[in-house]
Amino acid sequence: MSETLAIQNETFNNLLNDLQIGDYIPSANVQALIQAESRFIKDLKINVGNALNNTQYLNRKEALLIALAVAVNEKSTLLQDSFTNLAKEAGATDAEIAEVIACTALMNTNNVFYRFRHFMQKDFYNNQPAGIKMTIMMNPVTGKEFFELVSLVVSAVNGCEMCVSSHEQSVLQHGSSESKVFEAVKTGAIIKGLIAVLA
């Protein structure tokens, strides 16, 4: 084994350790990157570490809950388990974990529905009541600002322009900042990239 390959293996194993992931069988994507001695393994470890530990506007619990939302959204049970455990270590409650899961499911519903309206641009569809129950948005246990922030990140991952615009406006109205929005969306993007490698 070359020295570079050994370093790549060590870097990837350190990433798994940081995420408290054990018994992971490397995916074909991971194997391809390591065998090619790709520098992206180091980039990935740095990006994930910065997204979860070195944020300026998100605390660690918030960053991990956003990461959890993306893991749920992308159906990565491996990372869902990881981020659930890490978020609880950072102080997240069972109720907060459950709300992030519910919020992600609701955004999957809304993102499909409102993308359809946006694509069609027809008065008939736009004027029909949505009829989608959304009581969890009224008094979220994570607080209205953070609930809207998670909604925004999931909507960005799912590519719903109407939902992204609406939730970004709502986040700012509830006292957040554009800097926090930027950091949250970047965190979501990095975790989606991580999932692409691990899958």
Secondary structure, 3 states (H helix, E strand, C coil): CCHHHHHHHHHHHHHHHHCCCCCCCCCHHHHHHHHCCCCHHHHHHHHHHHHHHCCCCCCHHHHHHHHHHHHHHCCCHHHHHHHHHHHHHCCCCHHHHHHHHHHHHHHHHHHHHHHHHHHHCCHHHHHCCCCCCCHHHCCCCCCHHHHHHHHHHHHHHHCCHHHHHHHHHHHHHCCCCHHHHHHHHHHHHHHHHHHHHHC
